[in-house]
Amino acid sequence: MKTSIISLLGSTLDAHGPRGKDRWNAWRPNVALAMQEDLHFDEFHLLYQSQFQGLADSVIRDIRTASPDTEVIPEIMEFDDPWDFGEVYGKLYDYALLRRFDREERDWYVHITTGSHVAQICLFLLNESHHLPGKLVQTAPGGKKSQRSCGPRGTYRVIDLELSRYDALARRFATERRDDITSLKGGIETRNAAFNALIETVERVAVRSRDPILLTGPTGAGKSQLARRVYDLKKAKGQLKGAFVDVNCATLRGDQATSALFGHRKGAYTGAAADRPGLLKAADGGLLFLDEIGELGADEQAMLLRAIEERRFLPLGSDKETESDFQLICGTNRDLRADVAAGRFREDLLSRIDLWSFRLPGLAERREDIEPNLDYELEKWNARTGKRLSFNREARARFLAWALDLATPWRGNFREFNACVTRLATLADGGRVTKADVEAEIKREMLNAECRMLNGGSLGELAPPEQGDVLADILGNGYETKFDRFELAQLREVAAACRESRTAAEAGKRLFAVSRKAKKTSNDTDRLAKYLAKFGLSFKALAARPS
């Protein structure tokens, strides 16, 4: 198989040494390649700038003298500035695209010793991306450390990026990337495949892009924590130098919102006693996390859009713009597209922040990750308090069985999970959580869940049974031990519908509004009566009780 090499003329190295016959005693990279006894090229493509035509002619003659069988193919490539990365890469890239490389019939080499450092880097990158084929050749004037010089021939080294000996480098990169992904997960060995795939994508985007990132998902899913970890990762890699600024947009209203985000000048409004730089300025060179961005007002949305696009904004009460270059991450638990349709959120702003959008699943969608998160929370507690906390075997098994049960909703997600572990840790005697501790925590959570249902989702504690437990009023105390939680949740809804209706038929229509449409005939009153009979109840009895 024939061999071909692509090389740049070295305006300094190839002109090195004396002229005349003595030039054969000096090392010149391109001529030295032609002098190698164990490396022969059938074609030598020499790229050079026209201003070095004289040097090129001389080098070409010497290559032909050193290797008469080598066909030297001179090719002019002009650079206005050989140190301009964009220009050099573009010219070499175009060269690679326009040339048809007969890869099956020739072995190709790329010489990376001559040319500016920028050109050498570009040649390497184009070879690594397979735009320029074959192996890299690196030449040098000296040999081993014990040798001062190898004369005009010098030495050479062939670098094949495809060879397995470079697997070690690939493994190092892979290890670094795994470490980055682990850091984004807070060191938790998560098991949910979908979540792990999401975090791997976040890692690639975080280290390769400065465009805005939008994190969506339910409250407590970990948006703030992930934003902070992205910041830590980018700062560790030297991509950010400024601070991490965390803003909850739900707490910002009116002039105070504009002032907090964009700053103000003294006297801009009543109470503005001094200049204030604003949070966008505080994030200059760093990362700005705008949580609950859907809560921003219309004016703040317009100002934020300009700040993202132009890196400039006008503080309140100022006639001079301020600049700030920040990485932006936004978080929301709202459907921003629905807000756009309703006129509550700017479509152009959503388009700008939605280039990279990631939905973080709630804890109920990641039940495989409950056990590793339990270990993580215990480690955090131990590190924070300096005490050793653990579950005994029965307690751990009971807690995990309850936590993994599909009937446990985890509406508060990881925030609720953290609160559970914190309460167990605080109440545990001797640093040991017992099964009795877990049973007490489960009972507490069940009562809170009932309270939320009765109060439209509020997080208050359930009132004592005699003051407001509907089921205790209907079924009597101790009902929890007689029926499944699923049955009790269903019965509460039925009881509420009965109390809100004047007749059993009206209650039946409320309860069976969807399924009755599929029936040719329906007797909702009878369906309701049969359901209540399982509990020894009737519509009349329920409707007669006070709400």
C-alpha positions as CSV (number, residue, x, y, z in Angstrom):
1,M,0.0,0.0,0.0
2,K,1.3,3.5,-0.9
3,T,1.9,6.1,1.7
4,S,1.2,9.9,1.7
5,I,2.0,12.6,4.1
6,I,0.5,16.1,4.6
7,S,2.9,18.7,6.1
8,L,3.2,22.5,6.5
9,L,6.4,24.3,5.5
10,G,8.1,25.6,8.6
11,S,9.2,29.1,7.9
12,T,11.7,29.0,10.8
13,L,12.6,25.3,11.3
14,D,12.8,24.4,7.7
15,A,15.1,27.4,7.1
16,H,17.3,26.5,10.1
17,G,21.0,26.1,9.6
18,P,23.7,27.3,7.2
19,R,23.1,27.5,3.4
20,G,25.0,25.7,0.7
21,K,26.3,22.2,1.2
22,D,26.5,22.7,5.0
23,R,22.7,22.7,5.2
24,W,22.8,18.9,5.1
25,N,24.4,19.0,8.6
26,A,21.4,20.8,10.1
27,W,18.1,19.3,11.1
28,R,15.2,20.5,9.1
29,P,11.8,18.8,9.9
30,N,10.4,18.2,6.4
31,V,13.7,17.2,4.8
32,A,14.5,15.0,7.8
33,L,11.2,13.1,7.1
34,A,12.5,12.2,3.6
35,M,15.8,11.0,5.1
36,Q,14.3,8.3,7.4
37,E,15.5,4.9,6.4
38,D,12.5,3.0,7.8
39,L,9.7,5.5,6.9
40,H,9.1,6.1,3.2
41,F,6.5,8.3,1.5
42,D,5.3,7.9,-2.0
43,E,3.6,11.3,-1.9
44,F,4.6,14.4,0.1
45,H,2.0,17.1,0.2
46,L,3.8,20.3,1.3
47,L,1.4,23.2,2.2
48,Y,3.0,26.7,2.3
49,Q,2.3,30.4,1.9
50,S,3.3,32.1,-1.3
51,Q,5.5,34.6,0.5
52,F,7.9,31.7,1.3
53,Q,8.1,30.5,-2.3
54,G,11.9,30.6,-2.3
55,L,12.2,28.5,0.9
56,A,9.6,26.1,-0.5
57,D,11.5,25.5,-3.7
58,S,14.7,24.8,-1.7
59,V,13.0,22.4,0.6
60,I,11.2,20.6,-2.2
61,R,14.5,20.1,-4.1
62,D,16.2,18.7,-0.9
63,I,13.3,16.3,-0.3
64,R,13.6,15.0,-3.8
65,T,17.4,14.6,-3.4
66,A,17.0,12.7,-0.1
67,S,14.2,10.5,-1.4
68,P,14.1,10.4,-5.2
69,D,11.1,8.0,-5.2
70,T,9.0,10.5,-3.4
71,E,6.6,12.7,-5.4
72,V,6.5,16.1,-3.8
73,I,3.2,17.9,-4.3
74,P,3.4,21.6,-3.4
75,E,0.1,23.3,-2.4
76,I,-0.3,27.0,-1.6
77,M,-2.4,27.8,1.5
78,E,-2.5,31.5,2.4
79,F,-3.0,32.7,6.0
80,D,-3.5,36.4,6.8
81,D,-2.6,35.6,10.4
82,P,-1.2,32.1,11.1
83,W,-1.9,32.7,14.8
84,D,-5.6,33.3,14.3
85,F,-7.3,30.1,15.4
86,G,-10.5,30.7,13.5
87,E,-8.8,31.5,10.2
88,V,-6.3,28.6,10.4
89,Y,-8.8,26.0,11.5
90,G,-11.2,27.2,8.8
91,K,-8.6,27.0,6.0
92,L,-7.4,23.5,7.1
93,Y,-11.0,22.3,7.5
94,D,-11.9,23.4,4.0
95,Y,-8.8,21.7,2.7
96,A,-9.8,18.5,4.4
97,L,-13.4,18.6,3.0
98,L,-12.4,19.4,-0.6
99,R,-9.7,16.8,-0.9
100,R,-10.8,13.2,-1.6
101,F,-8.6,10.9,0.5
102,D,-8.3,7.4,-0.9
103,R,-8.1,5.8,2.5
104,E,-8.4,2.2,1.3
105,E,-5.5,2.5,-1.2
106,R,-3.1,4.6,0.9
107,D,-1.8,5.0,4.4
108,W,-2.0,8.7,5.3
109,Y,0.2,10.6,7.8
110,V,-0.1,14.2,9.1
111,H,3.1,16.0,10.2
112,I,2.4,18.1,13.3
113,T,5.9,19.5,14.0
114,T,6.0,22.5,11.6
115,G,3.7,25.6,11.3
116,S,2.6,27.8,14.1
117,H,1.4,26.3,17.4
118,V,-2.2,27.2,16.3
119,A,-1.7,25.2,13.1
120,Q,-0.3,22.2,14.9
121,I,-3.3,22.2,17.2
122,C,-5.7,22.5,14.3
123,L,-4.0,19.6,12.5
124,F,-4.3,17.4,15.6
125,L,-8.0,18.3,16.1
126,L,-8.9,17.6,12.4
127,N,-7.1,14.3,12.6
128,E,-8.8,13.3,15.8
129,S,-12.2,14.1,14.2
130,H,-11.2,12.0,11.1
131,H,-11.4,15.0,8.8
132,L,-7.7,14.4,8.1
133,P,-7.1,10.7,7.9
134,G,-4.3,8.5,9.2
135,K,-1.6,8.8,11.8
136,L,0.2,11.7,13.2
137,V,4.0,12.1,12.8
138,Q,6.0,14.1,15.3
139,T,9.7,14.9,14.5
140,A,12.5,16.2,16.7
141,P,16.2,17.1,16.3
142,G,17.4,15.0,19.2
143,G,17.1,11.4,20.3
144,K,17.2,9.9,23.7
145,K,18.4,12.0,26.7
146,S,21.8,10.3,26.4
147,Q,22.2,11.6,22.9
148,R,22.8,15.2,22.1
149,S,21.7,14.9,18.5
150,C,20.9,12.5,15.7
151,G,22.2,14.8,13.1
152,P,20.1,16.1,10.2
153,R,17.9,13.0,10.3
154,G,16.8,13.6,13.8
155,T,14.1,11.3,15.2
156,Y,10.4,10.8,14.6
157,R,7.4,9.3,16.4
158,V,4.2,8.0,14.9
159,I,1.1,8.6,16.9
160,D,-2.0,6.6,16.0
161,L,-5.0,7.9,17.8
162,E,-6.9,4.7,17.0
163,L,-4.4,2.4,18.8
164,S,-5.4,0.7,22.1
165,R,-2.5,2.2,23.9
166,Y,-4.5,5.5,24.0
167,D,-7.3,3.7,25.8
168,A,-5.6,4.8,29.0
169,L,-6.3,8.4,28.0
170,A,-9.9,7.6,27.1
171,R,-10.3,5.9,30.5
172,R,-9.0,8.9,32.3
173,F,-11.5,11.1,30.5
174,A,-14.3,8.6,31.2
175,T,-13.3,8.5,34.9
176,E,-13.3,12.3,35.1
177,R,-16.8,12.4,33.5
178,R,-18.1,9.8,35.9
179,D,-16.8,11.9,38.8
180,D,-18.6,14.9,37.3
181,I,-21.9,13.0,37.0
182,T,-21.5,11.8,40.6
183,S,-21.0,15.3,41.8
184,L,-24.2,16.4,40.0
185,K,-26.0,13.7,41.9
186,G,-24.6,14.8,45.2
187,G,-22.5,11.6,45.6
188,I,-25.7,9.5,45.7
189,E,-25.5,6.2,43.7
190,T,-28.9,6.6,42.1
191,R,-30.5,3.6,40.5
192,N,-33.3,5.1,38.4
193,A,-32.3,4.7,34.8
194,A,-34.3,7.7,33.5
195,F,-32.9,10.0,36.1
196,N,-29.3,8.8,35.5
197,A,-29.6,9.4,31.8
198,L,-31.0,12.9,32.5
199,I,-28.1,13.8,34.7
200,E,-25.6,12.5,32.1
201,T,-27.1,14.9,29.6
202,V,-27.1,17.8,32.1
203,E,-23.3,17.1,32.7
204,R,-22.6,17.3,28.9
205,V,-24.5,20.5,28.6
206,A,-23.1,22.0,31.8
207,V,-19.4,21.6,30.7
208,R,-19.9,22.4,27.0
209,S,-22.4,25.3,27.0
210,R,-23.1,28.7,28.6
211,D,-26.6,28.9,27.3
212,P,-29.5,29.1,29.8
213,I,-30.9,25.9,31.4
214,L,-34.5,25.4,32.4
215,L,-35.2,23.0,35.3
216,T,-38.8,21.9,35.7
217,G,-40.6,19.5,38.0
218,P,-42.6,19.4,41.2
219,T,-41.6,21.4,44.3
220,G,-39.0,19.5,46.3
221,A,-37.6,17.5,43.4
222,G,-34.1,19.1,43.8
223,K,-34.0,21.9,41.3
224,S,-32.1,24.3,43.6
225,Q,-29.6,21.6,44.6
226,L,-28.9,20.6,41.0
227,A,-28.4,24.3,40.0
228,R,-25.8,24.6,42.8
229,R,-24.0,21.5,41.8
230,V,-23.8,22.7,38.2
231,Y,-22.2,25.8,39.5
232,D,-19.7,23.9,41.6
233,L,-18.8,21.7,38.6
234,K,-18.3,24.6,36.2
235,K,-16.3,26.6,38.8
236,A,-14.1,23.5,39.4
237,K,-13.3,23.4,35.7
238,G,-12.5,27.1,35.6
239,Q,-15.5,28.0,33.6
240,L,-17.0,30.4,36.2
241,K,-15.2,32.7,38.6
242,G,-18.0,34.7,40.1
243,A,-20.6,33.8,42.8
244,F,-23.6,31.5,42.9
245,V,-26.7,33.7,43.3
246,D,-30.0,32.0,44.2
247,V,-33.2,34.0,43.8
248,N,-36.7,32.8,44.6
249,C,-38.8,34.9,42.2
250,A,-42.0,34.2,44.2
251,T,-40.8,36.5,46.9
252,L,-40.3,39.5,44.5
253,R,-43.1,42.0,43.9
254,G,-43.4,45.5,42.3
255,D,-40.5,48.0,42.6
256,Q,-38.9,45.7,45.1
257,A,-38.6,43.0,42.5
258,T,-37.0,45.3,39.9
259,S,-34.7,46.7,42.5
260,A,-33.7,43.3,43.9
261,L,-32.9,41.9,40.4
262,F,-31.5,44.9,38.5
263,G,-30.5,47.3,41.3
264,H,-31.5,50.9,41.8
265,R,-30.0,54.3,42.3
266,K,-30.4,56.3,45.5
267,G,-33.8,58.0,45.5
268,A,-35.3,55.8,42.8
269,Y,-38.4,55.3,44.9
270,T,-39.5,56.0,48.5
271,G,-37.2,54.1,50.8
272,A,-34.3,53.8,48.3
273,A,-31.8,55.5,50.7
274,A,-28.6,54.2,48.9
275,D,-27.4,52.7,45.6
276,R,-28.1,48.9,45.3
277,P,-26.2,46.9,42.6
278,G,-28.8,44.1,42.3
279,L,-28.6,40.4,42.1
280,L,-27.9,40.2,38.3
281,K,-24.8,42.3,39.0
282,A,-23.8,40.1,42.0
283,A,-23.8,37.1,39.6
284,D,-21.4,38.8,37.2
285,G,-18.9,36.0,36.1
286,G,-20.9,33.4,38.1
287,L,-24.2,31.7,38.0
288,L,-27.7,33.1,38.5
289,F,-30.4,30.7,39.6
290,L,-33.9,32.1,39.2
291,D,-36.2,29.7,41.0
292,E,-40.0,30.0,40.3
293,I,-39.3,32.2,37.3
294,G,-43.0,31.9,36.3
295,E,-43.8,34.2,39.2
296,L,-41.9,37.2,37.7
297,G,-44.0,40.2,36.7
298,A,-44.3,41.4,33.1
299,D,-41.8,44.3,33.5
300,E,-39.2,42.1,35.1
301,Q,-39.6,39.5,32.3
302,A,-38.9,42.2,29.7
303,M,-35.8,43.5,31.5
304,L,-34.5,39.9,32.1
305,L,-34.9,39.1,28.4
306,R,-32.7,42.0,27.4
307,A,-30.2,41.2,30.1
308,I,-29.9,37.6,28.8
309,E,-29.5,38.6,25.2
310,E,-27.3,41.7,25.5
311,R,-25.7,41.2,29.0
312,R,-26.8,44.8,29.8
313,F,-29.7,46.3,31.8
314,L,-30.8,49.6,33.3
315,P,-31.0,49.8,37.1
316,L,-34.1,51.4,38.5
317,G,-33.8,55.2,38.6
318,S,-30.5,55.2,36.5
319,D,-29.8,56.6,33.1
320,K,-26.6,54.5,32.7
321,E,-26.6,50.8,31.8
322,T,-24.9,48.2,33.8
323,E,-23.2,45.1,32.4
324,S,-23.2,41.6,33.8
325,D,-22.0,38.3,32.2
326,F,-23.6,35.4,34.0
327,Q,-24.7,31.8,33.4
328,L,-28.4,31.5,33.9
329,I,-30.4,28.6,35.3
330,C,-34.1,28.9,35.8
331,G,-36.5,26.7,37.8
332,T,-40.2,26.3,37.8
333,N,-43.0,23.9,38.8
334,R,-45.4,25.6,36.5
335,D,-46.4,24.9,32.9
336,L,-44.8,27.9,31.3
337,R,-46.3,27.1,27.9
338,A,-49.7,27.2,29.4
339,D,-48.7,30.5,31.0
340,V,-47.7,31.8,27.6
341,A,-51.0,30.9,26.2
342,A,-52.8,32.6,29.0
343,G,-50.7,35.7,28.6
344,R,-48.9,35.4,31.9
345,F,-45.4,34.7,30.6
346,R,-43.5,36.1,27.6
347,E,-43.2,33.7,24.7
348,D,-39.8,35.3,23.6
349,L,-38.4,34.9,27.1
350,L,-39.5,31.2,27.2
351,S,-37.9,30.6,23.9
352,R,-34.6,32.1,25.2
353,I,-34.5,30.1,28.4
354,D,-35.9,26.8,27.0
355,L,-32.9,25.8,24.8
356,W,-31.9,23.2,27.4
357,S,-34.9,22.0,29.4
358,F,-34.8,19.2,31.9
359,R,-37.7,17.9,34.0
360,L,-36.7,16.5,37.4
361,P,-39.0,13.7,38.5
362,G,-40.5,13.6,41.9
363,L,-39.5,11.0,44.5
364,A,-42.6,8.9,43.8
365,E,-41.3,8.5,40.2
366,R,-37.9,7.4,41.5
367,R,-38.7,4.9,44.2
368,E,-35.5,2.9,43.3
369,D,-33.6,5.8,44.7
370,I,-35.2,5.9,48.1
371,E,-32.7,3.5,49.7
372,P,-29.6,5.3,48.5
373,N,-31.1,8.6,49.5
374,L,-31.8,7.2,53.0
375,D,-28.1,6.4,53.3
376,Y,-27.2,9.8,52.0
377,E,-29.4,11.6,54.5
378,L,-28.0,9.5,57.3
379,E,-24.4,10.4,56.2
380,K,-25.4,14.1,56.1
381,W,-26.9,13.9,59.6
382,N,-23.7,12.2,61.0
383,A,-21.5,14.8,59.3
384,R,-23.6,17.7,60.6
385,T,-24.0,16.5,64.2
386,G,-20.8,14.6,64.7
387,K,-22.8,11.7,66.0
388,R,-23.4,8.2,64.7
389,L,-27.0,7.4,63.6
390,S,-28.2,4.1,62.2
391,F,-31.4,2.0,61.8
392,N,-31.7,-1.4,63.3
393,R,-32.5,-4.1,60.8
394,E,-36.3,-4.3,61.6
395,A,-36.6,-0.5,61.5
396,R,-34.8,-0.2,58.2
397,A,-36.9,-2.9,56.6
398,R,-40.2,-1.3,57.9
399,F,-39.2,2.2,56.8
400,L,-38.3,1.0,53.3
401,A,-41.4,-1.1,52.9
402,W,-43.5,1.9,53.8
403,A,-41.5,4.4,51.7
404,L,-41.5,2.1,48.6
405,D,-45.3,1.4,48.9
406,L,-47.1,2.9,45.9
407,A,-49.7,4.1,48.4
408,T,-47.1,6.5,50.0
409,P,-47.5,9.6,47.7
410,W,-44.4,11.6,48.7
411,R,-46.1,14.8,47.6
412,G,-43.4,16.9,49.2
413,N,-40.7,14.8,47.3
414,F,-37.1,14.9,48.7
415,R,-37.9,17.8,51.0
416,E,-40.6,15.7,52.7
417,F,-38.2,12.7,52.7
418,N,-35.5,14.7,54.4
419,A,-38.0,15.9,57.0
420,C,-38.9,12.3,57.8
421,V,-35.3,11.2,58.3
422,T,-34.6,14.3,60.4
423,R,-37.5,13.6,62.7
424,L,-36.4,10.0,63.1
425,A,-32.8,11.0,63.8
426,T,-33.8,13.6,66.3
427,L,-36.1,11.3,68.3
428,A,-33.9,8.2,68.2
429,D,-32.4,7.3,71.5
430,G,-28.8,6.3,71.6
431,G,-28.3,7.0,67.9
432,R,-30.4,4.0,67.0
433,V,-33.7,4.2,65.1
434,T,-36.0,1.4,66.2
435,K,-39.1,-0.1,64.5
436,A,-41.3,1.7,67.1
437,D,-39.7,5.0,66.0
438,V,-40.5,4.2,62.4
439,E,-44.1,3.2,63.2
440,A,-44.7,6.5,65.0
441,E,-43.3,8.4,62.0
442,I,-45.5,6.5,59.6
443,K,-48.6,7.2,61.7
444,R,-47.7,10.9,61.8
445,E,-47.3,11.0,58.0
446,M,-50.7,9.2,57.5
447,L,-52.4,11.7,59.8
448,N,-50.8,14.6,57.9
449,A,-51.9,13.0,54.6
450,E,-55.5,12.9,55.8
451,C,-55.3,16.5,57.0
452,R,-54.1,17.5,53.5
453,M,-57.0,15.8,51.9
454,L,-59.5,17.4,54.3
455,N,-58.0,20.9,53.9
456,G,-57.5,21.0,50.2
457,G,-53.8,20.1,50.2
458,S,-52.7,22.2,53.2
459,L,-49.8,21.0,55.2
460,G,-51.3,21.6,58.7
461,E,-51.6,18.9,61.3
462,L,-54.8,16.9,61.4
463,A,-57.1,17.9,64.2
464,P,-57.8,15.3,66.9
465,P,-60.5,12.8,65.9
466,E,-63.2,14.3,68.1
467,Q,-62.6,17.7,66.5
468,G,-62.7,16.9,62.8
469,D,-61.9,13.4,61.7
470,V,-64.7,12.7,59.3
471,L,-64.1,8.9,59.2
472,A,-64.0,8.7,63.0
473,D,-67.4,10.4,63.1
474,I,-68.8,8.0,60.5
475,L,-67.1,4.7,61.4
476,G,-66.1,5.2,65.0
477,N,-62.7,5.3,66.6
478,G,-60.2,2.6,65.6
479,Y,-61.4,2.5,62.0
480,E,-57.8,2.6,60.8
481,T,-57.3,-1.0,61.8
482,K,-60.4,-2.3,60.0
483,F,-60.0,-0.9,56.5
484,D,-57.2,-0.4,53.9
485,R,-55.9,3.1,53.4
486,F,-57.1,2.9,49.8
487,E,-60.7,2.2,50.9
488,L,-60.6,5.0,53.5
489,A,-59.3,7.5,50.9
490,Q,-62.2,6.5,48.6
491,L,-64.7,6.7,51.3
492,R,-63.7,10.3,52.3
493,E,-64.4,11.4,48.7
494,V,-67.8,9.7,48.7
495,A,-68.7,11.2,52.1
496,A,-67.8,14.6,50.9
497,A,-69.9,14.2,47.7
498,C,-72.9,13.1,49.8
499,R,-72.7,16.0,52.1
500,E,-72.5,18.5,49.2
501,S,-75.6,17.0,47.4
502,R,-79.3,17.3,48.1
503,T,-80.2,13.9,46.9
504,A,-78.6,10.5,46.4
505,A,-79.0,10.8,42.6
506,E,-77.2,14.1,42.6
507,A,-74.3,12.6,44.6
508,G,-74.2,9.6,42.2
509,K,-73.9,12.0,39.2
510,R,-71.0,13.7,40.9
511,L,-69.2,10.5,41.7
512,F,-69.8,8.6,38.5
513,A,-69.7,11.5,36.0
514,V,-67.1,9.9,33.7
515,S,-68.1,6.2,33.8
516,R,-71.9,6.9,33.4
517,K,-71.2,8.3,29.9
518,A,-70.2,4.9,28.7
519,K,-73.4,3.2,29.9
520,K,-76.6,3.1,27.9
521,T,-78.6,3.1,31.1
522,S,-77.3,4.2,34.5
523,N,-78.6,3.9,38.0
524,D,-76.1,6.0,40.0
525,T,-78.3,6.0,43.1
526,D,-78.2,2.2,43.2
527,R,-74.4,2.1,42.6
528,L,-73.9,4.6,45.5
529,A,-76.2,2.7,47.8
530,K,-74.4,-0.6,47.2
531,Y,-71.0,1.0,47.8
532,L,-72.1,2.6,51.1
533,A,-73.7,-0.7,52.2
534,K,-70.2,-2.3,52.4
535,F,-69.5,0.1,55.3
536,G,-73.0,-0.2,56.9
537,L,-73.7,3.4,55.7
538,S,-76.5,5.1,53.7
539,F,-76.8,8.4,51.9
540,K,-79.5,9.6,54.3
541,A,-77.2,9.0,57.3
542,L,-74.2,10.8,55.7
543,A,-76.2,13.7,54.4
544,A,-77.8,14.2,57.8
545,R,-74.4,14.6,59.5
546,P,-73.0,18.2,59.8
547,S,-70.1,19.1,57.4
